[in-house]
Amino acid sequence: MTFHLHLEQWRKNQIAVTASAALIFFGYTLVMPFLPIYVRDLGVKSTAGVAFWSGLILSISPLAASLTGPLWGRLGDRVGLRLMAQRATAANALFGFLMGFAQDVYQLFALRAILGLLGGFNTVSVALITQSCPREKASQVIGTLHAVQIMSAAIGPFFGGVLAETIGIPATFHVTGIVMLGSVFSVFFLYRDPDGAADARTKARVEPVRSKTAFWKQPEYWAAMLILFFVNLADRTFGPILPLFLEELGTPSSRLEFVSGTLISAAAFGEAFSAWLSGKLASRIALRRLIMGRLLFSAAVVFPMIAARSTGQFSVLRVLLAVLAGGTLTLTLTAASHIIPAESRGAGFALLSSTSMFGGAVGPLIAGALAGLSIRSVFVFDAAVYVLMMAVVYRNIPLERIAKAT
């Protein structure tokens, strides 16, 4: 059963995956503003305990998803990515709904862990959206996907706070599950594996070793893994230190939450615009040049943060960094799409997504450790990361191997 949209199937697939990603990212971030309060309501009384359990519960889902993502991706290569999308969207809707019934933090933690193990939609989303689109459109659909994900994550916390205040926290979890149910219908009614997918699955089953390892030999793939890990790591270093640094720069305590939230939202919108624009530019300019340029300007923007003396100076630099660095992930995944064979698309992109998630998990830990010495040392570290990634691109992504995204 399908909706009778007068569009090519790859366009329907793009709509299905992008809409599903929007709903899932919106649902994930919907619960972020009140999760510590929910942990306290479930019986954890000490401030230290609430902080510990909140961090643990927030991190377990992406950590579990990053561990199982390559396995689900590999299975998708063998049985079909559409089936994997149905599994992931259904798991998100079901366990998102059930979290509203948790009786203690152990149950909430277990539900979040199972959600991560079964519902890692992000690890297969790029494979889903690129397996049917024309090669010359890959950068645009990836850029649009990333832009929508970032925008959804930016507005989710606002609506989560409003809902929790209006209908209560447990009911907000139920709403989250219902919202995510839309992703199930989107995939079921609109998404179809493309012509030739069955042949690719047969090849993946008949030649499992070759199809699993072919792309590993490409230096571009290893470069993509490193870039996704370190760029996401650098981006996540801002989370733990942002309000502390704003306070150090003289932001009044009474306005700290407002300024922090506004800056986070502005940076998110900058990243979304950058991802969309990068997808457009990749069809006209060599990918290697675009990635190198993004990394170079990102390093050039982070360095002045070390010497920032006012909230205004830092805010401008932070938003500018989001605009410059935001498209790096889109461009890197586009480059990877040129070298991952059709029969390994699920495993190849799932591993890249898992690597990016690991970077996002490690970033706050490094920031916390460095901030103990000096908050500004975090910016020195980030600048070094961008310079290091420039060297990785220069050595491992030859200009003649990957030119434009065509």
ZISUL-V121518 format. One line per field, one symbol per residue. ss: DSSP state (2 for helix, 1 for strand, 0 for the rest). psi: psi as a letter, one per 30 degrees, with the letter a starting at -180 (. if undefined). burial: 1 if it has 16 or more other C-alpha atoms within 10 Angstrom, else 0. A space follows every 50 residues. Layout:
ss=???
psi=???
burial=???
This chain:
ss=00000000222222222222222222222200002222222000002222 22222222222222222222222222222022222222222222222222 20002222222222222200022222222200002222222222222222 22222222222222222022222222222222222222220000002222 22222202222222222022222222222222222222222222222200 00222222222222222222222222222220000022222222222222 22222000002222222222222220022222222220000222222222 22222222222222222222200002222222222222222222220000 000000
psi=klkikillefeeeeeeeeeeeeeeeeeefefeegeeeeeefgfjekeeee eeeeeeeefeeeeeefefeeeeeeeefefkfeeeeeeeeeeeeefeefff gkflfeeeeeeeeeeeefgieeffeeeefffflkeffeeeeeeeeeeeee eefefeeeeeeeeefefleeeeeeeeeeeffeeeeeeefekkklkfeeee eeeeeeieeefffefffkfeeeeeeeeeeeeeeeefffeffeeeeeeefg kkefgeeeeeeeeeeeeeeeeeeeeeeeeeffffkkeeeeeeeeeeeeef eeeffegkfleeeeeeeeeeeeeefefeeeeeeeeefffklefgeeeeee eeeeeeeeefeeeeeeeeeeffekeffeeeeeeeeeeeeeeeeeffikef ejcli.
burial=00000000111111111111111111111111111101110101000001 00110011111111111111011111111111011111111111111111 01001001111111111111111111111111100011111111111111 11111111111011000011111111111111111111011110001101 11111001001100100011111111111111111111011110111010 10000100110011111111111111111111100111111111111110 11111100001001101111111111111111111111111111111111 11111111111111011101100011011111111111110111011000 011110
